[in-house]
Amino acid sequence: MAGIIREESMGDLWNLWFSELHKGTVGLTIKIKGVLFSGKSDFQRIDVLDTEEFGKVLVLYGSIMITERDEFIYHEMLSHVPLFVHPDPKEVLIIGGGDGGTLREVLRHPEVKKALVVEIDRMVVDVCKRFFPEVSRGFDNPRGEVLFEDAAKFLVNNKNKYDLILCDSSDPVGPAEVLFQKDFHEMISKSLSPDGIFVAQSESPIFHGETIEKVYKNLKDVFPIVKMYLAHIPTYPSGTWSFAFCSKKYDPMTNFLQGKYDSLKLPTRYYNNKVHAASFMLPNFVQSLVE
């Protein structure tokens, strides 16, 4: 994918637009008020745009990562689905997640004693702390920790066992490409506790069907329980996004903890117990990708 900023003249007025291209033939175009930040780290280009409709937008290598208006959907669904299935998730590992949104949601669960974010790009964290303080506020929580390291190298040397591992990665290009490989999933499994859960974003069923088929085949070779669930995210390619729920023990439907959900009374904007169940109900064309 690629991101393009262009100017459009309307008489004496100029409009500024950002377009994210998907597969080179279709894309999302958003009117922007300006570019708040543009820089290049050791790993990728990072831009922050100020938009008319979605507020501030974080763009990595030309792809939209989060917007102020809809980031809660992605972060709630990546985090709360497994957290309301595992009965005692004390230790959580977040791979990627440099914007801090997943960490923010994970730390809303009081049973989580520690959440470690392993992020390769320090500049992403710095930029998000500056421009997205509401998203990145979890970095100030003493139960959260950030380690700036390549996740694959971290897992090779890791001796700890985590109850929950969340892969909050960008698309499978550049530094995130390794996170979609079977070798990486095997390292994830070794770093999970005996009843651990692994969840990862797994792209758009509309545009990335071939990638999904490969990824889920690999996951099923590693984990005894693998289920896809969906969320509707307006600024992600096609608006329909998938997540892979992988577990050594727990089924996301039959082991949903209704009592825990009722007692915590967590105020959320997208996720709830009915959405939890409904998100695993897949359309036929999506189900065929993971069979």
N, C-alpha and C positions, 0 to 999 in steps of 0.2 A: 504494500500500500504506500501511497505517497500523499503528502499534503501540499496544497498550492494556495498561496494568497494572491488575489488579483484585485485590481481596481476596475470599477465600472463607472463610466461617466454618464451623468444624467443632466445635461445642460451645464450649468455652472456648479453642479454638485458632484461629488465623488463618493461612491460607496465602496467599502472594502469588504471582501468576501474571503472566507477560508473554505476550501474544498478538500475533503478526505476521499481519495479514490479507492474503491474496492475492486480488485481484479482488473483495474484499468478500464472498465466499461460502465461502471455505475458508482455513485458516491453520495456523500452527504455534504451539502453546502450551507454554511452558516454566515450570516452577516456579522461582521465584527466592528467594534469601535476602535480597536487599536491593538498593538502588540505590547504587552507589559514587560515581557522578558524574552530574550532569545540568546541561547548560548550553546556551546558544544562541550560536553564532558569527554572523558577518556573513552566513553562507550557509545554515546548517542547525542543527537541534537535534542535540545529541550526548549520548548516554547510555551509561554503562557499568553493566552489571548483573552481579551475582554470582549464579550459578545452581547448582542442585543437580547437574545432569547434565553441563553443558558448560563449567563453570568461568566465568571472566569473559567477558562478551559485549559487543562494541562495536555499538551501534545508532545509525544515522544516519537522521534524519527518520522514525523508526519502523520501519526495516528493519534486519535483522541483517546486519552486514558481516563480522565474524569472531567466532569463539569460540575459546577456548584449546584445546578438544578437537579440532576438525576444521579449523582454519585451514590446516594444512599441505597439505591436499588441493588447495585452490584455488591456493595460492602455488606449489606444486611444478609443477602442471600448466600454469599460465600461463607459467612461466619455463623449465623444463627441456625441454619439447617443442621450442621453437624453438632453444634453446641447443645441443641435440644434433643440429640440422640445419645450422645455419650453421657453416662451417668456421673462421671467424676473427672472432668478434663482439667487437671491441675497444671500440666505443662503443655504449652502450645508453641509450635514453631511456625512462623510465617515466612515463606520464601518470596522474595520480592516485596511488594507492598510498601514501596518507598513514599507513597503519598500519605500513609498513616491511617487511611480509612478502615482497613481491616483490623488493625490494632485497636483503634477506637471502639469498634463493635465488640471485639473479643473481650476487652477489659470491662465491658458492661456486665459481664457474668462474674459474680463475686467468688465463685469456686475456682476460677483461674488464678493460680498463685504467681505464675510467671509466663510472659509471652515474649519470645525472642524473634525479632525481625532480622533476617539475613538479606541484606540489600547490597547489590554490587556497586551501585552508583550513588556516591555521597551527595552529588549535586542535586539529584532528584529530591532527596530529603530536605536539603537546604532550601531549595526553591519552594517546596510545598509548605514548609514552615513559614516562609515569608509571604506567600500569596494565598495559601489555603489553610489558615490557622484553625478553622472549625473542623476541617478534615484531619489535620495532623496533630490535634491536641493530645492524642494518646501517647505521643513521644515524651510528654511531660509527666506521665504517670509512673510512679516508682516500680510498678509491677511490669512495666515494659522496658525492653532493652533492644538496642540496635547494634548489629555487627555488620561492618562494611566488608563484605567478602563474597567471592563467587560461591553460589549455593552448592554447586557440584563438588567443589573442593572442600567446602565445609562438611558435607555429608560423608565424604571419604574418610575424614578424620574424626567424625563425631562418635562419641562414646555414650551420649545420653539417649534416653528413650522418651519419646513424646506421646502424649495421649491424643493429640490432634496436630496434624500438619496441614497447613493451608498454603496452596501455591497461588499467590496473587501475582501472576506474571503478565507481561505484555504478550503480544502475538509471537508465534514461533519464528522470529527472525532476529538476527543480531545476537545479543547476549542471552536472550531468552530461548533460543532454539534448542539448547540442550535439555531444557526443562520438559520437553515433550517426547523425550526418547525413553526406550524401555530400560536402558541401563540406569537412568535417573530414577525411574519408578522403583526399580529393585533396591536402590540405595534408600529411597523413602521408606520402603517396607522394613528394612533393617533398622531404621531409626524410630519406628513406631513401637509403642508398648504392645503387649500381646492382644489387647482389645482396642488398639488404636484405629483412628479414622483419618483418611487422607481425602482432601477435597481440592480440586483444581478447576479453574476456568477452562472450558474446552471449546471455545470458538462458536461461530455461527453455523447452525445446521443448514441454513440457506446457501451460504457462500463457501463454507469450508468442509463440505461433506467428506471429501477424500481424506483430509487431515483427521477428522473425527473417527472415521473407520479405522485408520491405522492406530490412533491413540487408544481407542477402546479395546482393540484387539490386544495391544500390549498390556493394558491395565488388567484385562481378564486373565492374562498369563501370570500375573503377579498377585492379585488379590482375589479372595474367594467371593466377595460381594462387590459388584460394580453396577451402579445405577446412574443414569443421566437424569438431571432435572433442569428446568428452564426458568428464565426470567425475561421480562420485557424491559429492555433498556433502550430508550429512544436514540441515543447518540452512538450506539454500537452498531456495527455493520448488520443490516437487515432489521434491527430492532429486536430480534430474538436471539438470546444468548444462552449457551449451555454450560453446565457444570458437571463434573464427574465426582460422584460420591463413591469412595472406595473404602472398604472396611475389612478387618480381619474377623469381626464378630457380629456387629450390629447392622440390622436392616433399617434403612431410614424411615420406613413406613411402620412396620410392626414394633419397632423399638422407640418410636417417638415418645418422649416423656411429657405427657399431658399434664401430670401433676406439677412437674418442674415449671412448665410453661405458665400454668395458672398461678403458681405461688410467686414467681418472679415479677409478673405483671410488667414486662419490659415494654416501654413505649417505643414503638417502631412505626415507620411510615409506609413500608411495603410488606415486610414479612409479618405473617401471623400463622396460627396453627392450621387454618384452612388453606392458605397459600402453600404451606409446607407440603400438605398432602397433594394438592392440585398440581404442584410443580413437577411431580414425578409422572403425571399422566401425559404421555407423549403422543403427538400426532403420528399417523402411520408412517409417513415418509421419514420422520425423525427416528422412530423405533427401528426402522429397517437399517439405519446407519450403525446401530449398536448391537444388533442381533448376532 
